[in-house]
Amino acid sequence: MCFMLALSWPLTAVTLASVPPTIAISKIYGNYFKKISKRTQKALAEATEVAEESLGGVRTIRAFAGEPFASADFSAKLGEFCRQNSIEARYVIGYTFLYTFLPMVITVLVLWYGGMLVLHGSLNPGALVSFMLYQQQLTSCFGAIGDVFTSITTALGAADKVFELIDTEPGLAPATCDGHLALVNVNFSYPARPERQVLFGFNLDVKPGETVALVGPSGGGKSSVINLIERFYVPSDGAVTLDGFDLGDLCPRWLKRRVSLVAQEPTLFNRTLRRNIVFGLEKTRGDAAVAANAHAFISQLPHAYEETVGERGSTLSGGQKQRVAIARALVRKPKVLLLDEATSALDAESEAIVQDALGALMASYTVVVIAHRLSTIQNATRICVIEKGVVREVGTHDELLRRKGAYAGLVRHQLSAMSASSASLLGLEDETAASTPTVGSFGG
C-alpha cells in the first residue's frame, strides 16, 4: 500500500474505492448466510435423526413392511436438506461473484485512469506498470479474505450450539443431597408441539424417603413429570427443585449421580454386562445386581458379567434387560429413584422378588414411580392421580379408595376387567365376579 501511494495517490484512491462497498456487502452477506447455514445444519440434523431412528427400529420396520414409509420420511427430510443446501450454495456463488467481479472492475478503472495520466504526462509508463503489479497482489489478497470470510461464516452458523454449551456456567454441586423433590406451579409443553400444553400449574412435593406413585389415564402427564425431574426438558413456567435448588442451577453430572431412572423400555449397549451396569463407574457392585434379581441369571451365562449383550441387548430377554437396567440405577446409590413401570417386563416370580428387594431399599431413597399394577403402588407413601396435566387426588391407597373418587374409579374399572378376563379364561364367571384380585393394572 505504501509503495502504491508513493507511485500515485490518485490511482491508490481509485483502488481503495472498492473497500467500503466490499465491507458493506460482506456485512449483509454474513448476517443472511449465518441464518441460512443454521437452517441447513438443522435440516441435516433432522435427516440424520430419521436415519438413526430407522436403523435402530429396522426390525419393527421390516415386521410391518414399513420400508416405503421409512424411505419416504427420510427422502422428505433429505429433500429439505438439499433445498436449504441449494439456497446456501446460491448465496456462496453470489458472494464469490461479487468479490471476484468488483476487483476486476477496479483493475479496469485503474488501467483506464492510469492510461489517461500517462497521456497527460502526470505519470510515466514504468510507474503505471509497477502500480498495476502492486494492485494485482492486493486484489489477490482481498480474494483470499473473501474465501476465508465465507468459511468463517459457515462455521459460525454451525457452531452456535457449541458456543451455547461453552457459555453455560458450571452448575452447583452441593456437598449433601437429601432427595427432597418439588415441582412448583409447573406449566409445560413439548418443544415439538408448543401449542399443546401438557402440565397446567402442576404442584408436587416429595419429601426425602417418600415413595410417591403417579397414576392416571394415558396422556395425563405422568411421563412428562419424570422427564422434567430427569431434566430432559425444561418447564415453560414454574420450577423443578431438588433440596431447594432449581435443577437448572445444578451441575448436570452431579444431578445424574443423585437421580437414577429405570425406564419402561431399557436401553443396553453392545458391551459387556459389567460395563452396562457400571456405565461410567469404576467397578461393578454385585449387590446392585442381586437387588435387581439379575445376579442369578448373569452368573449362569458363559462369561457371566463379561458377557456381551449385543446391539440394544438383543441377546437378553425383555425381563433380563429390565433387571440389568434396575441394577444400573441402583449401582450409583442415588438419592432419587425414578421408576417408569420398571417391573412391567418381568414375570410374576421375578417381579415379586424385585418388588421385595426394592421395598427393602426404598427406605433410603426418594422414589417416584409410574405404575399400573396395584401390587406396585398400594404400599406407596402417597398416590398422586394425574388427569389432563393436573393433580386430581393425593393420598394413600386406602384413603383414596374411601373417597370414591378418580382413583377408586380406576381401581374398580381395572378389577372388573381382571375379573371378567379371569372368568373367561377359567370358565368361572359367577365365581370370579365376586372375587377381588389384589394385583391388577390400570392407567397408561
C-alpha positions, -999 to 999 in steps of 0.1 A, spaced: 0 0 0 28 24 8 45 17 -25 12 23 -43 8 57 -25 44 66 -34 38 58 -71 4 75 -74 -20 86 -48 -49 92 -73 -47 56 -85 -44 44 -49 -77 63 -41 -94 46 -71 -82 12 -58 -94 18 -23 -128 29 -35 -138 -8 -36 -132 -13 1 -164 4 15 -188 -15 -8 -169 -47 -2 -173 -43 36 -210 -34 33 -217 -64 11 -198 -87 34 -217 -75 64 -251 -80 48 -240 -114 33 -226 -126 67 -259 -119 85 -280 -137 60 -256 -165 54 -253 -173 91 -291 -178 93 -291 -199 62 -263 -220 75 -282 -227 107 -312 -238 88 -291 -261 67 -275 -276 98 -309 -281 114 -322 -299 82 -292 -321 82 -297 -330 118 -333 -339 112 -324 -361 83 -298 -378 104 -322 -383 132 -347 -400 109 -320 -423 95 -308 -432 131 -344 -440 142 -350 -461 111 -318 -481 116 -325 -485 153 -360 -498 146 -352 -518 115 -368 -549 129 -401 -531 136 -400 -515 101 -394 -549 85 -420 -566 107 -447 -542 95 -435 -538 59 -428 -502 66 -398 -498 43 -417 -475 19 -429 -452 47 -394 -451 63 -379 -443 29 -404 -416 22 -398 -399 56 -360 -400 51 -364 -387 15 -386 -358 27 -360 -348 53 -332 -352 29 -350 -332 3 -354 -303 27 -317 -305 35 -309 -304 -3 -332 -274 -7 -315 -255 21 -281 -265 9 -290 -252 -26 -300 -218 -11 -268 -217 8 -248 -226 -24 -266 -198 -43 -256 -173 -17 -220 -185 -18 -219 -182 -56 -234 -147 -55 -209 -135 -29 -180 -152 -48 -191 -135 -80 -193 -101 -63 -159 -101 -45 -143 -115 -78 -161 -91 -102 -156 -59 -81 -117 -61 -81 -118 -67 -119 -139 -35 -123 -114 -16 -102 -85 -30 -122 -101 -18 -154 -107 16 -139 -72 19 -126 -58 9 -160 -80 34 -178 -73 62 -153 -36 54 -153 -35 55 -191 -51 89 -190 -25 101 -165 3 88 -188 -12 105 -218 -13 138 -199 23 134 -186 13 131 -150 26 96 -147 53 77 -165 46 43 -181 71 24 -158 53 37 -127 19 26 -141 32 -9 -148 47 -11 -112 14 2 -97 -6 -24 -117 16 -52 -103 11 -40 -67 -26 -36 -74 -29 -72 -86 -11 -85 -55 -36 -65 -33 -65 -78 -53 -55 -114 -48 -52 -108 -10 -88 -94 -10 -99 -125 -29 -83 -148 -2 -100 -128 25 -134 -134 8 -128 -171 8 -118 -171 45 -149 -150 53 -172 -175 37 -157 -204 56 -158 -185 89 -195 -175 84 -204 -212 76 -185 -223 107 -202 -197 129 -237 -209 118 -228 -245 126 -210 -237 159 -238 -218 176 -249 -248 196 -213 -255 207 -209 -219 218 -241 -221 238 -227 -252 256 -193 -235 262 -210 -204 276 -231 -224 300 -218 -217 335 -208 -247 357 -237 -257 379 -238 -261 417 -226 -293 433 -239 -293 469 -219 -313 494 -250 -333 505 -283 -344 490 -314 -354 510 -336 -361 480 -364 -336 485 -381 -331 452 -406 -304 444 -425 -293 413 -439 -258 419 -466 -243 396 -451 -260 366 -465 -254 331 -451 -275 304 -454 -282 267 -430 -302 245 -408 -281 221 -421 -301 191 -457 -291 200 -456 -258 219 -493 -252 212 -504 -283 232 -498 -278 269 -492 -310 289 -490 -298 325 -511 -269 340 -499 -253 372 -486 -287 384 -476 -290 421 -460 -320 437 -438 -322 469 -419 -354 476 -401 -355 509 -369 -374 515 -376 -412 518 -411 -410 504 -424 -432 477 -449 -414 455 -468 -433 428 -481 -414 398 -513 -430 383 -539 -419 358 -551 -423 323 -527 -424 293 -516 -389 282 -523 -374 316 -488 -361 321 -471 -388 342 -441 -394 319 -438 -356 315 -432 -353 352 -405 -379 350 -389 -361 320 -388 -328 339 -373 -344 370 -346 -360 348 -340 -326 332 -347 -340 297 -369 -309 293 -373 -275 309 -406 -263 322 -423 -234 304 -431 -218 337 -426 -227 373 -396 -246 389 -384 -282 395 -362 -283 426 -340 -308 444 -333 -299 481 -345 -263 472 -321 -259 443 -336 -254 408 -324 -283 386 -312 -258 361 -287 -244 386 -272 -277 395 -242 -294 378 -257 -319 353 -231 -346 362 -238 -341 399 -275 -343 393 -273 -375 372 -254 -392 400 -282 -383 425 -312 -391 403 -314 -425 386 -340 -436 361 -353 -470 352 -373 -465 320 -401 -487 307 -380 -496 277 -345 -502 289 -316 -493 266 -285 -515 267 -253 -510 247 -233 -536 227 -209 -541 256 -204 -565 285 -229 -567 312 -204 -553 337 -199 -522 316 -237 -518 310 -243 -519 348 -215 -496 359 -217 -473 329 -191 -447 339 -183 -460 374 -150 -478 381 -162 -512 394 -192 -534 395 -211 -537 427 -226 -572 430 -253 -561 455 -270 -540 428 -274 -570 405 -286 -591 434 -311 -564 444 -325 -563 408 -327 -601 407 -301 -601 379 -271 -618 396 -286 -653 393 -291 -653 355 -258 -633 349 -238 -659 368 -253 -687 346 -241 -670 314 -209 -684 298 -189 -653 306 -210 -640 335 -205 -603 339 -182 -602 309 -209 -615 285 -215 -591 256 -253 -584 253 -254 -575 216 -269 -544 200 -296 -529 222 -293 -560 244 -306 -583 217 -292 -615 234 -312 -609 265 -349 -613 272 -371 -584 280 -372 -592 317 -334 -597 318 -328 -564 302 -351 -547 327 -333 -562 356 -299 -551 342 -314 -516 339 -326 -517 375 -291 -528 386 -276 -499 366 -298 -475 385 -291 -490 419 -253 -493 415 -250 -455 418 -268 -455 451 -289 -424 442 -309 -403 465 -338 -401 440 -350 -432 421 -374 -428 392 -393 -459 381 -413 -457 349 -432 -491 351 -398 -507 359 -412 -542 366 -436 -544 337 -414 -567 316 -408 -592 345 -426 -625 350 -447 -629 382 -420 -647 402 -392 -622 392 -415 -593 398 -422 -605 433 -385 -609 441 -376 -575 426 -405 -558 445 -393 -573 478 -358 -561 470 -369 -527 460 -391 -525 490 -362 -531 513 -341 -504 495 -367 -477 491 -365 -466 527 -332 -448 518 -344 -434 485 -369 -407 474 -389 -427 449 -412 -415 422 -429 -444 404 -452 -446 374 -470 -479 379 -501 -496 366 -502 -526 389 -518 -524 423 -490 -546 438 -465 -518 429 -484 -488 442 -507 -498 470 -478 -496 495 -466 -462 483 -464 -434 509 -487 -414 487 -505 -419 454 -509 -390 431 -537 -392 405 -529 -371 374 -555 -363 348 -551 -338 319 -520 -323 333 -532 -315 368 -533 -334 402 -568 -347 409 -562 -366 441 -534 -373 465 -534 -398 494 -527 -433 504 -543 -463 487 -569 -468 515 -576 -430 517 -583 -427 480 -605 -458 480 -626 -444 508 -630 -411 489 -646 -430 460 -631 -405 435 -610 -408 404 -586 -434 419 -613 -456 432 -629 -455 397 -596 -466 381 -592 -494 405 -628 -506 402 -626 -505 364 -594 -525 363 -605 -551 389 -637 -556 369 -617 -561 337 -594 -585 355 -623 -605 370 -640 -608 336 -608 -618 320 -600 -645 346 -636 -658 345 -634 -660 307 -602 -680 309 -613 -703 336 -650 -706 327 -660 -695 362 -678 -662 355 -701 -664 385 -674 -673 410 -648 -648 398 -673 -620 395 -674 -620 433 -637 -622 438 -614 -593 444 -579 -597 429 -551 -579 447 -530 -575 417 -542 -555 387 -531 -528 363 -547 -496 353 -540 -463 336 -515 -457 309 
